[in-house]
Amino acid sequence: MSAPDRDIQTQLVHAGEPRPSIEGAVVLPVFQSATFTSRENETYDDIRYLRLNNSPNHQVLHDKLARICKGEAAVVTSSGMAAICTTLMTLLRSGDHFLAQHCLYGGTHSLMVEDMPALGVGFDFIEGNEPDTWAGLLRPRTRLIYVETMTNPLLEVADLEAVVAFARAHGLVSVIDNTFASPVNFRPLEMGFDLEIHSATKYLNGHSDIVAGCVIGGREHIEHIVHKLNHLGSSLDPHACFLLYRGLKTLALRVRQQNHNALELAQFLRRHPAVTQVTYPGLENHPQYQRARRLFAGCGGVLSFELCGGEAQAEHLIAGLELPHSAPSLGGVESLITRPAATSHAGLTPRERQEIGIGEGLIRVGVGIEAAEDLCADFARSLNE
Ligand SMILES: *Cc1c(COP(=O)(O)O)cnc(C)c1O
């Protein structure tokens, strides 16, 4: 049903769907069953049980995700953090070492700083745009390099081509958290990354109603990750699988609208006299604008900006907006707005925040799929109040 060369929009709808369909159902039903009857000559590997991630609801997702990301295999997990944690625990053991981009997603940063050392795994943070400095941090047991497509909330785009080349030259597994771009805007496996991870909570599901994650890559890596996941038990429940499957079908439509909305809002804000700085990789003044243009089909739905009135004006703006909810997370159909100093980066001191470029008044927006004109008008109104 799904020739490999079909467009991602077609694959999102059709790839992995059972044909003939089950009982004629056009939509794959939810298999709300913890276990499945044994078949003849079944071995341990054939047992179907929800924790083993092999119900029909899991399988259709695995197939769809592998096809759209151009990977050999995929697995879904109970959250983005479950995907990240399981991947690191599969690839690293006591005595190993890895390199990770600094400024990672907060949960990932805490996992690396608090939990990996307790497992005997060492790491060093790297500057994503200084590839010349990476080799100096290699150790005999460096196994892996970990980056994000765009950092949060300053949307730095690391030298991703250099990451792939460096991993190949030094025999490291290259892992990328591609949540912010989504496979519609960027497909890291095509570029040579070994493993692609998503918080499917965000764009992939797209409706802010479940927490989920996934890992996509080569068959052998994914087999090892599934084996570890079966031990850790972080499987996605079949009803959440169903919601993710439903959300995925409209991924391309949603993300293209979000690319458009974010660019329109970024351009509107840049022209507004109360705004001192707008950060979005789709604006020509972004330091990695050229790289983003070369690698990405669009720059996604997240942008950040600062107002001349700092924190107080930021709070005033957020309180006066009618459309965006003031809430963490991103990637859903509704726009969300936060002040990272008060939410995602509240755990750092003001000085630590300043060091990584997050001012007290910095505002992050994750745009939804509303009409861009309505979003811009809402910001214009609240800024002028
Ligand atoms: C949200 C997020 C995560 C964590 O995902 P959960 O689904 O909340 O566990 C990881 N990486 C990035 C970039 C995220 O935005």
Ligand as a Chemical Component Dictionary entry (heavy atoms), coordinates in Angstrom:
data_LIG
# 
_chem_comp.id                   LIG 
_chem_comp.type                 NON-POLYMER 
_chem_comp.pdbx_formal_charge   0 
_chem_comp.three_letter_code    LIG 
# 
loop_
_chem_comp_atom.comp_id 
_chem_comp_atom.atom_id 
_chem_comp_atom.alt_atom_id 
_chem_comp_atom.type_symbol 
_chem_comp_atom.charge 
_chem_comp_atom.model_Cartn_x 
_chem_comp_atom.model_Cartn_y 
_chem_comp_atom.model_Cartn_z 
_chem_comp_atom.pdbx_ordinal 
LIG C1 C1 C 0 8.882  17.735 25.585 1  
LIG C2 C2 C 0 10.247 17.346 25.126 2  
LIG C3 C3 C 0 10.883 16.189 25.604 3  
LIG C4 C4 C 0 10.254 15.295 26.651 4  
LIG O1 O1 O 0 9.120  14.673 26.167 5  
LIG P1 P1 P 0 7.918  14.138 27.113 6  
LIG O2 O2 O 0 6.983  13.581 26.103 7  
LIG O3 O3 O 0 7.402  15.299 27.888 8  
LIG O4 O4 O 0 8.512  13.089 28.009 9  
LIG C5 C5 C 0 12.125 15.871 25.080 10 
LIG N1 N1 N 0 12.735 16.653 24.172 11 
LIG C6 C6 C 0 12.170 17.785 23.721 12 
LIG C7 C7 C 0 12.903 18.600 22.708 13 
LIG C8 C8 C 0 10.916 18.169 24.169 14 
LIG O5 O5 O 0 10.365 19.295 23.716 15 
# 
loop_
_chem_comp_bond.comp_id 
_chem_comp_bond.atom_id_1 
_chem_comp_bond.atom_id_2 
_chem_comp_bond.value_order 
_chem_comp_bond.pdbx_ordinal 
LIG C1 C2 SING 1  
LIG C2 C3 SING 2  
LIG C2 C8 DOUB 3  
LIG C3 C4 SING 4  
LIG C3 C5 DOUB 5  
LIG C4 O1 SING 6  
LIG O1 P1 SING 7  
LIG P1 O2 DOUB 8  
LIG P1 O3 SING 9  
LIG P1 O4 SING 10 
LIG C5 N1 SING 11 
LIG N1 C6 DOUB 12 
LIG C6 C7 SING 13 
LIG C6 C8 SING 14 
LIG C8 O5 SING 15 
# 
